Amino acid sequence: MAHVVDEELLDNPLNEEVAALSYYFQATVHFLNTLEADQNLRVLPMRDAAADLVEFWNKEPALRDGRDPFDAALDTVFYGTIGKALWFQRQQGISAQLRRELDRLSRDEGAVVGNHYLFYVAGMLGAHGFEVEFVAEEGQIANRTPDLVARKDGRTYWVEANAKQPVIEVDTPERIQRLVQSIIEEKSRKFVDQRFSGGIIAADVSPAHYWVNRANVTPNVKLRREVMRPHPGGGDGFVYPLADDVEWPHHIENQDNIFRFLVDEFQQLDRTRYFVDQLLITVTRRVVRSGRSLELPKGHQLLVHRDAEARALHEAAKHIYVVG
């Protein structure tokens, strides 16, 4: 028997910000319902973990087991992120590739970080009204197939998601630069086939000490307000064409830091070989615990090549930088 889900709460992604725990709990319930409704998915180890979590929150505090509520909240965010992705594509059903990704997430410990981020990206796009599909792996050339295809209003985007948990702490400019180079080099290979032109690399840099820079200046990107353009989606976001700011590369705040490394590597990408024109950089795995409160700040920034500015995935980020 399916558990009751607050559909109105889940349908409005703004609730993820203003009522985060409630939102992720309802998304976890939907995740559990999805697994239990499928005879192949209900045997996944994640099913029992999600069921225990739902039972924990449904009990009165005095009747709960000895689990730390903060740990339970983090687990709820983990499963709720998957549930959100499933919620916004529930009309499409469970494809073979989606089933494969859920199985991989549940059984392959080494794939947890990357696969979970894949669901994060799928949920983010779904919440912005995109129809999202998990791209089927193509046998021996699966390593050259992007993860997702997203469609909306006649626009189509092919997306390759990347998130890792480095063994060595990324805490120096040299290590940050190597991380950026590895992301661009590795993931651009998914776009050697022209079928996937207009490609987007989505990369999470949460584990990196992304404020580090060689000059040891205040972590910042120095911009000129008069160069900023209004964000296509309105609000307080902006589009910033870097080429219109001739002084930008010379400011010390804009040198030898993660943002500069990203701009340089993305700009130097050989677009005669790789059909990539956007790079979405995110921070999604930061947790701030203060007293009885738990914050999960998230940040997105989008780089788009100047030849593709009209196709910028503006829904994904408030700050868009035009490169090239």
Secondary structure, DSSP 8 states (H G I E B T S, - for coil): ------HHHHH-TTHHHHSHHHHHHHHHHHHHHHHHTSTTTTTSHHHHHHHHHHHHHHS-GGGS-S--HHHHHHHHHHHHHHHHHHHTTGGG---HHHHHHHHHHHH-GGGHHHHHHHHHHHHHHHHTT-EEEE----GGGGGGS-SEEEEETTEEEEEEEEE---SS---SHHHHHHHHHHHHHHHHGGG-SGGG-SEEEEEE-TTS-TT--TT---S-----GGG-EE-TT-TT-EEEEGGG-TTGGGSGGGSSSHHHHHHHHHHHS-TTT--EEEEEEEE----EEETTEEE---EEEEEEEGGGGGG--GGG-SEEEEE-
